Amino acid sequence: MANRRPIVAGNWKLNGSRQTSRALAVAVAEGLAEIGLGPARLGGERPPLDVLLCPPFVYLAELAELVAVSSLGLGAQDVALEEAGAFTGEVAASMLRDVGCRYVITGHSERRALFGDTDERVAGKVLAALRAGLSPILCVGETRSERDAGHTLAVVRRQLDVVLSALESEGVSASERQMISVAYEPVWAIGTGLTPTPAEAQAVHADIRATVGRRDATMAHHLRVLYGGSVKASNAKDLFAMQDIDGGLIGGAALLAGEFVSICKAAAS
């Protein structure tokens, strides 16, 4: 991971209740503290990685109070393009920031496939997040058919290039660009139990960094590239040992406190 600070983000998707969400957050915080990844003691150093929880919108404000006294961060699963107005059901980036979010997932494959988020719409959401001071986690990745056709890198590069062009056209500053992380999530691996080998995942991650580097070498150097797609405690260590894999965006395993804490431990080692 070079000198980049790893991230492990738990995407809870459409799961949980008020009671179970709070219990899961408490269990994760306690589990991290037990393995030395809890809040830094007075005068001590902060934990060697960023761990964040991304619950459904309705539980963000309540969990913000809990994570404030832990080492956890808080992220949202999506964000509106717009700042305000007649957009029923949408949640603005400024609202997310107002309730305690620091991060937001943009462009997850489920948003792209089920809710019509185009590459251009995803780029707009990245810009909206940055304007509000949120750190976007930009998801990219190919479907099974695209992989079988040998189009993995072409698809990921296209998804990245649209966002990079938007950053350039909007004059986004170098410091704001360093707030962005990229999550490589091969669509065929999400929730299936299938994963690329660590070497296969590393190859795509390296290409992501190179693609960004062709447009902005400084951004590429600092960019944290996460892997997502059936990450488990049993495969996390091997994945995170790769040079360009800087942590994970975790789905199903994030709903199991012990499993998620074990993944965090692998990322910190």
Secondary structure per residue as TSV (DSSP state, phi and psi in degrees):
chain	resnum	aa	ss	phi	psi
A	1	M	-	360.0	8.7
A	2	A	T	52.5	-135.2
A	3	N	T	-102.8	14.5
A	4	R	-	-78.6	138.0
A	5	R	-	-79.2	119.4
A	6	P	-	-67.7	156.3
A	7	I	E	-126.0	138.3
A	8	V	E	-125.0	118.4
A	9	A	E	-116.2	130.6
A	10	G	E	-97.9	111.2
A	11	N	E	-93.6	103.9
A	12	W	-	-78.3	-11.9
A	13	K	-	52.5	-145.3
A	14	L	S	-94.0	71.4
A	15	N	-	-141.1	150.8
A	16	G	-	99.0	170.0
A	17	S	-	-128.7	177.0
A	18	R	H	-57.8	-43.6
A	19	Q	H	-69.3	-48.3
A	20	T	H	-70.7	-31.8
A	21	S	H	-65.3	-43.7
A	22	R	H	-65.7	-42.5
A	23	A	H	-62.9	-39.5
A	24	L	H	-66.9	-43.1
A	25	A	H	-62.2	-42.3
A	26	V	H	-63.0	-44.2
A	27	A	H	-63.8	-38.9
A	28	V	H	-66.0	-45.9
A	29	A	H	-60.5	-43.2
A	30	E	H	-68.0	-39.4
A	31	G	H	-63.5	-40.9
A	32	L	H	-64.8	-40.6
A	33	A	H	-62.6	-37.9
A	34	E	H	-65.9	-28.4
A	35	I	T	-102.9	18.1
A	36	G	T	81.6	18.3
A	37	L	-	-114.6	25.0
A	38	G	S	-87.8	-166.9
A	39	P	-	-57.2	140.2
A	40	A	-	-66.8	140.5
A	41	R	-	-71.3	160.5
A	42	L	T	-53.5	123.5
A	43	G	T	84.6	-5.7
A	44	G	S	-91.7	178.3
A	45	E	-	-87.5	154.3
A	46	R	-	-75.3	160.4
A	47	P	-	-55.3	153.9
A	48	P	S	-80.1	13.7
A	49	L	S	-153.4	164.0
A	50	D	E	-100.5	126.6
A	51	V	E	-118.2	127.1
A	52	L	E	-134.8	152.4
A	53	L	E	-110.4	138.0
A	54	C	E	-124.6	81.6
A	55	P	-	-82.7	173.9
A	56	P	-	-57.7	153.8
A	57	F	G	-48.3	-43.4
A	58	V	G	-67.7	-15.1
A	59	Y	G	-105.0	1.4
A	60	L	H	-62.0	-49.2
A	61	A	H	-63.2	-41.9
A	62	E	H	-67.3	-42.3
A	63	L	H	-71.6	-23.2
A	64	A	H	-59.2	-36.8
A	65	E	H	-66.2	-36.5
A	66	L	H	-72.8	-46.1
A	67	V	H	-70.0	-20.1
A	68	A	T	-62.0	-24.6
A	69	V	T	-108.6	19.2
A	70	S	S	-127.8	-173.2
A	71	S	S	-91.4	5.4
A	72	L	E	-83.9	151.3
A	73	G	E	-108.8	171.9
A	74	L	E	-127.3	134.6
A	75	G	E	-133.8	155.3
A	76	A	E	-99.5	161.2
A	77	Q	S	-88.3	-12.6
A	78	D	-	-168.4	172.9
A	79	V	-	-152.6	151.7
A	80	A	-	-77.5	153.5
A	81	L	S	-69.7	-35.8
A	82	E	-	-89.8	157.3
A	83	E	S	-87.2	-35.4
A	84	A	S	-168.2	165.7
A	85	G	S	127.7	-163.9
A	86	A	S	-85.7	73.6
A	87	F	-	-130.6	72.2
A	88	T	T	-53.4	129.7
A	89	G	T	89.5	-8.0
A	90	E	-	-88.9	158.1
A	91	V	-	-129.6	120.4
A	92	A	-	-76.2	154.8
A	93	A	H	-59.9	-38.6
A	94	S	H	-64.6	-32.6
A	95	M	H	-68.0	-40.9
A	96	L	H	-62.1	-44.6
A	97	R	H	-62.5	-38.1
A	98	D	H	-64.1	-30.3
A	99	V	T	-95.9	5.7
A	100	G	T	111.8	4.3
A	101	C	-	-71.6	146.3
A	102	R	-	-115.3	-23.3
A	103	Y	E	-128.6	161.9
A	104	V	E	-150.5	137.0
A	105	I	E	-80.2	133.5
A	106	T	E	-129.3	140.2
A	107	G	S	75.6	20.7
A	108	H	-	-57.0	146.1
A	109	S	H	-59.1	-30.1
A	110	E	H	-69.6	-34.8
A	111	R	H	-69.1	-38.6
A	112	R	H	-67.3	-46.9
A	113	A	H	-78.5	-39.2
A	114	L	H	-96.8	-25.1
A	115	F	H	-124.5	11.1
A	116	G	-	75.8	24.3
A	117	D	-	-75.0	106.6
A	118	T	-	-78.0	169.8
A	119	D	H	-57.1	-39.9
A	120	E	H	-68.3	-39.0
A	121	R	H	-67.2	-39.5
A	122	V	H	-62.0	-42.6
A	123	A	H	-59.9	-40.5
A	124	G	H	-63.6	-35.6
A	125	K	H	-70.2	-35.9
A	126	V	H	-60.4	-45.1
A	127	L	H	-64.1	-41.2
A	128	A	H	-61.4	-41.8
A	129	A	H	-62.7	-46.4
A	130	L	H	-62.7	-39.3
A	131	R	H	-60.4	-30.3
A	132	A	T	-91.2	0.5
A	133	G	T	82.4	18.5
A	134	L	-	-93.7	151.8
A	135	S	E	-95.2	111.9
A	136	P	E	-77.0	141.9
A	137	I	E	-108.6	101.5
A	138	L	E	-84.0	119.0
A	139	C	E	-92.6	135.2
A	140	V	E	-136.6	157.8
A	141	G	-	161.1	161.0
A	142	E	-	-106.9	156.7
A	143	T	-	-82.2	173.1
A	144	R	H	-61.3	-44.3
A	145	S	H	-65.7	-36.9
A	146	E	H	-67.3	-37.7
A	147	R	H	-66.4	-45.9
A	148	D	H	-62.3	-29.1
A	149	A	T	-84.0	-0.9
A	150	G	T	78.8	23.5
A	151	H	-	-103.0	11.1
A	152	T	H	-51.2	-55.3
A	153	L	H	-67.5	-36.3
A	154	A	H	-63.4	-42.4
A	155	V	H	-64.8	-48.2
A	156	V	H	-64.9	-41.2
A	157	R	H	-62.7	-41.0
A	158	R	H	-61.3	-45.3
A	159	Q	H	-62.4	-40.2
A	160	L	H	-69.1	-43.9
A	161	D	H	-62.7	-35.7
A	162	V	H	-62.7	-41.8
A	163	V	H	-69.1	-44.0
A	164	L	H	-61.9	-38.4
A	165	S	H	-64.2	-39.2
A	166	A	H	-64.9	-40.1
A	167	L	H	-60.9	-41.4
A	168	E	H	-68.4	-46.2
A	169	S	H	-66.7	-29.0
A	170	E	T	-92.0	-0.4
A	171	G	T	64.3	37.2
A	172	V	-	-65.9	132.7
A	173	S	-	-71.0	163.3
A	174	A	H	-61.4	-39.9
A	175	S	H	-67.1	-36.4
A	176	E	H	-70.0	-37.2
A	177	R	H	-62.3	-32.1
A	178	Q	T	-74.3	-6.4
A	179	M	T	-81.4	-13.8
A	180	I	-	-85.8	136.8
A	181	S	E	-117.1	157.3
A	182	V	E	-119.1	135.9
A	183	A	E	-114.3	116.8
A	184	Y	E	-84.9	114.5
A	185	E	-	-126.5	94.1
A	186	P	-	-59.9	121.1
A	187	V	G	-57.9	-35.4
A	188	W	G	-69.4	-13.4
A	189	A	G	-98.0	-13.4
A	190	I	T	-73.0	116.8
A	191	G	T	71.5	9.2
A	192	T	T	-102.1	-15.0
A	193	G	S	85.0	-6.4
A	194	L	-	-91.9	143.4
A	195	T	-	-141.6	150.9
A	196	P	-	-67.2	161.4
A	197	T	-	-66.8	158.7
A	198	P	H	-53.2	-39.0
A	199	A	H	-66.1	-38.9
A	200	E	H	-66.1	-43.0
A	201	A	H	-64.2	-42.4
A	202	Q	H	-58.4	-40.3
A	203	A	H	-60.8	-41.1
A	204	V	H	-70.7	-41.1
A	205	H	H	-61.0	-42.7
A	206	A	H	-62.7	-37.8
A	207	D	H	-69.7	-35.1
A	208	I	H	-59.6	-47.0
A	209	R	H	-64.0	-39.5
A	210	A	H	-67.3	-39.7
A	211	T	H	-61.9	-45.2
A	212	V	H	-64.8	-40.5
A	213	G	H	-62.4	-29.4
A	214	R	H	-67.4	-22.1
A	215	R	H	-103.1	-32.4
A	216	D	-	-157.1	97.5
A	217	A	H	-64.9	-36.5
A	218	T	H	-67.2	-43.8
A	219	M	H	-60.8	-43.4
A	220	A	H	-62.4	-38.2
A	221	H	H	-63.2	-39.0
A	222	H	H	-92.5	-12.8
A	223	L	-	-61.9	130.7
A	224	R	E	-96.4	120.3
A	225	V	E	-111.2	117.8
A	226	L	E	-100.3	154.8
A	227	Y	E	-107.2	139.5
A	228	G	-	-138.2	144.9
A	229	G	S	132.4	91.1
A	230	S	S	58.4	40.5
A	231	V	-	-76.2	133.3
A	232	K	-	-134.7	167.5
A	233	A	H	-58.9	-30.7
A	234	S	H	-74.4	-23.3
A	235	N	H	-116.6	-4.2
A	236	A	H	-63.8	-42.7
A	237	K	H	-60.1	-44.3
A	238	D	H	-67.8	-38.3
A	239	L	H	-66.0	-46.9
A	240	F	H	-73.5	-11.7
A	241	A	T	-75.7	-13.0
A	242	M	S	-71.8	146.3
A	243	Q	T	-57.8	-38.4
A	244	D	T	-107.9	12.4
A	245	I	-	-102.5	112.9
A	246	D	-	-107.4	30.7
A	247	G	E	127.9	-163.3
A	248	G	E	-146.3	150.7
A	249	L	E	-105.1	110.5
A	250	I	E	-106.6	131.1
A	251	G	S	-99.0	-99.0
A	252	G	G	-55.3	-40.1
A	253	A	G	-67.6	-17.5
A	254	A	G	-73.4	-14.0
A	255	L	G	-87.2	-1.3
A	256	L	S	-118.2	108.5
A	257	A	H	-56.0	-47.1
A	258	G	H	-63.7	-42.1
A	259	E	H	-64.1	-44.7
A	260	F	H	-64.6	-42.3
A	261	V	H	-62.7	-39.7
A	262	S	H	-62.8	-37.7
A	263	I	H	-65.0	-42.3
A	264	C	H	-61.2	-41.1
A	265	K	H	-61.4	-39.7
A	266	A	H	-65.0	-37.8
A	267	A	H	-70.0	-28.8
A	268	A	H	-84.6	-14.0
A	269	S	-	-87.0	360.0
